[in-house]
Amino acid sequence: MEVIILPDAVDVGRFAAAKVAAIVARKPSAVIGLATGSSPRGIYADLRRRVDAREISFSRARGFALDEYVGIPLDHPESYASVIAREVVEPLGFDPANVRVPDGRAADLDVAAAEFEAAIAAAGGVDLQILGIGANGHLGFNEPTSSFASRTRIKTLAQLTRQDNARFFDSLDDVPTHCMTQGLGTILDAREVVLVAQGPAKADAIAAAVEGPLSAFVPASALQLHAHATVVVDEESAANLTLADYYRYTLAHKPSGPRHTFAPALPASAQLW
Ligand SMILES: N[C@@H]1[C@@H](O)[C@H](O)[C@@H](COP(=O)(O)O)O[C@@H]1O
């Protein structure tokens, strides 16, 4: 796992966007795992800038969303199908036919979950999975105690998650109680993953995920098992990392090479020690 600490949220978005852009430039039909929530918005904003500058195009790229609520209409503004369409597909110019969100409205949710897994496999797997992290350490909607081997399935949302997401709804009662989410096993199958976090509310979860023991109680700790995982955080989300100085030193002394060419230049304000 590579841990990148950057001064602020804008730098976090730019750094992670550079990884997405590099993959899409190399492979225009790349399969991108798409996350919702506030964390990846800086990534999408920087990618939009690159699209507008004609540096990259998502017209042939494919996308799979991480998760979806169960129990709200598809056209609800906070369904993840709506959010992905509004915040990712339209601004970045994906072909809507190439982007799939788990179907939380299906008559048979188990069948829909299995079909979603099959669609990822048929696409050749995910090239790069974008991830945020919940304050309780969840990935997608894999709440604490989710199996590291789990696949796309129905989950019950934790109360903390419902409270955190209530800001997107009129009231806590309006927040769905269930969801369909890619499993941790599904996420670990992506060829590369990049997790972004900003702000003090994520500091505990980041420390537990990066430096704590492997534990289903901290679902994001599953990323320790991934061979090509990058965690990109701002100073506030990095606040509880014991080895922060080591991560800064590593970044400042990064050897050059094909795997490292995606990294943009460090901002002048980056704190290296
Ligand atoms: N299901 C999503 C996750 O995919 C997201 O990473 C996380 C953090 O959200 P945010 O980025 O808004 O803090 O919680 C949400 O509920």
The ligand as an SDF file (V2000), in Angstrom:
LIG
                    3D

 16 16  0  0  0  0  0  0  0  0999 V2000
  -21.5130    4.5820   -0.0010 N   0  0  0  0  0  0  0  0  0  0  0  0
  -20.7240    5.7600    0.1110 C   0  0  0  0  0  0  0  0  0  0  0  0
  -19.2750    5.4230    0.0600 C   0  0  0  0  0  0  0  0  0  0  0  0
  -18.9460    4.9250   -1.2240 O   0  0  0  0  0  0  0  0  0  0  0  0
  -18.4770    6.6390    0.4240 C   0  0  0  0  0  0  0  0  0  0  0  0
  -17.1120    6.4360    0.1910 O   0  0  0  0  0  0  0  0  0  0  0  0
  -18.6660    6.9440    1.8880 C   0  0  0  0  0  0  0  0  0  0  0  0
  -18.0840    8.2580    2.3180 C   0  0  0  0  0  0  0  0  0  0  0  0
  -18.8610    9.3220    1.8650 O   0  0  0  0  0  0  0  0  0  0  0  0
  -18.2800   10.7860    1.7370 P   0  0  0  0  0  0  0  0  0  0  0  0
  -17.2640   10.7370    0.6790 O   0  0  0  0  0  0  0  0  0  0  0  0
  -19.4590   11.6310    1.3680 O   0  0  0  0  0  0  0  0  0  0  0  0
  -17.7160   11.1430    3.0630 O   0  0  0  0  0  0  0  0  0  0  0  0
  -20.0090    6.7830    2.2760 O   0  0  0  0  0  0  0  0  0  0  0  0
  -21.0330    6.6560    1.3250 C   0  0  0  0  0  0  0  0  0  0  0  0
  -22.1190    6.2630    2.0440 O   0  0  0  0  0  0  0  0  0  0  0  0
  1  2  1  0
  2  3  1  0
  2 15  1  0
  3  4  1  0
  3  5  1  0
  5  6  1  0
  5  7  1  0
  7  8  1  0
  7 14  1  0
  8  9  1  0
  9 10  1  0
 10 11  2  0
 10 12  1  0
 10 13  1  0
 14 15  1  0
 15 16  1  0
M  END
$$$$
